[in-house]
Amino acid sequence: ESGELHLGGHDTSRLASPLQWFPVYHPEDGYWQVAVQAVRVGNITVDDCRRGCHGIVDTGVSRLGVQAGNLPRLRETLASALSGHGGCHGPALVFDLGGTTLTLEAKDYTDAACAPQLGPLNLDEPKFNGVYTFGETVLRRYYAAFDWEQRKLGFAPLTATSGEVSSVFVF
């Protein structure tokens, strides 16, 4: 797989829809992170984010990272709904950013055996609550644009023809 890096602009031919921009959540922490309003598996809300949630874009992570305290419920909910008959089928995993959603299909978050590919984030609670890392799992489906000057982060679904490019980053 391959990726692209654009400096000073973005390639609109890779976008299935316009970029949706979000403020960087706590830029003083030094992470490219956005506030998350809720996390759902199909119609089930697995994290209502009442205590606060955020997604950190991390290009060095191959699977979806989930705060250790939230991992068992998310893994159980995903695994109980998956079916491996004739391919991997299951509910969508949705991160509601308030204004847009990042949606992952079963093929995006599972391995060849249809097991959810989630990694634990062992972070101190309550200092850190509801942390998710959006690594390659998310970046294979979504174009990510980073604007440090304006302190904002943009997402757009990749076009179908962008399938050969696993990740696109814009600074």
N, C-alpha and C positions, 0 to 999 in steps of 0.2 A: 504494500500500500504506500501511498505517497501523500504529501501535503503541500501546501503553498503558504508563502508569507508575502504579503504586500505591505509596503511602507508608504504612507502618505495617501492612501486611497483604497478603494475596494473594487472587485470585479463583479459588476452587476449581472453578468451573464451566468454566474454561479447561483444567483438568488432565485428561489421559486416565488418569493414575495418580498416586499420591501423590508429592510432592517427595522426591527422594533428596538428602540433604545431604552435603556434603564440606567438610573444613577448607580455608580459604584457604591456599594454598601460599605460604610466605614473605610474610606480610602486610606485613612491614617494607619490601618492595620497592614497595608502593603500588599493586599490580595486583590485580584480581579474577582470581585464577588457581587452578587445581586441578591436582593431580598426575595424570598420565596413565600408565597401566601398559603400554599397547601401542597401536599403530595398525595396523589391518588393512584390506586391500582384499579382500573376499570371504574366502577361507581363507588368504590370503597375509599374513604379518606383514611390514609394510614398515618398522616401527620397533619394536624390542623394548624400547626405553626403558631398557636396561641402564645407560646413562650419565645417566638421568633425563630425563623429559619433563614438560611442563606446558602446559596450555591456558589462554590469557588471554582472558577475555570482553571484547570490545571492540565497543561499539555503533556505533562510527564506521567500521567496516570492512565493505565490501560482500561480499567473498569470503573464502574460507578462507586465512589466512596460514600459510605453512610456512617454517621456517628454511631459508635458502638451501642449506645443505649437504644437507638431506633432500629438497629440492624435485625434483631430477631423477628420483630413484627413484620417488617417489610419483606424479609426473606420468606417467612412462613406464608404471608398473603400471596406473594408471587408464586411460590412453589405449589401451593394448594390449588391454584387456578390453571396451572400449565398442563398441557397435553402434548405428548410426544408422538402421537399417532399421525403418520404422514407428514412429518415435519414438526417443528416446534410452534405450538399455538397457545396463546394466552392473552390476558388482558393488556391493555396499554398501561404503561407507567408514565404518569403525567406530573410534571412540575409546573404549578400555576404561578407565574411571575406577576400576575395582576396586569392584565392588558394583553398578554399572550401566554401560551403554554409551550413547554418543551415536552414533546410526546415521543416516547420510545416504545416500539413494538417488541414483542417477545424475541424476535430474531436479533434485536439490538442488545438486549440485556442478558441473554443466555449463551451457554456454550453448546457444543455439539451434542451433549447428553441432555439438553434442555434444563440444565441447572442454572439458576440465577447467578450471574457473575457480579457479586457485590463484595467490596472490600471494607473492612472495619476501619473507622477513624477513631483512634483512642485518644480523645481529647478530654481535658478536664471539664467536668460539669460542676457547677452551673455556669462557669465562665463561658463555655461554648455550648450552645443549644442549637439543635436542628441543623447541623452542618452536613452538606452533601458536596462531593467534588464531582464536577462535570469534566471528565477526562475524555479519552478517545471514544467512549460509549456515546456521549452526546455530540462530540465534534465530528463524528462520521455522518451525522444527520443534519447538523446545523452549522451554518456559516457564523463565525464569531468575529466581531469587529471591536477593537479596543481604542478608545479615545481618552488618553490620559489628560490632555489639556482641558477637556470638558468634563472629565471624571464620569464617563459613561461607557457602557458596554452594550453592544448591539447583537441581536440574534435574528437569523432568517433561515428557513428551511433551505437546504441545498436543492438545486434542480436535479432531476433524474439523470441528466447527462454528467453531473458532477460525481456520480457514483465511483468513478475510478480515482477520485481524490478523496482521501480519508479525512483530511482536516484542512481548513483554510483559516488563517489568522491575518488580521489586518491591524496595523498600529498607526 
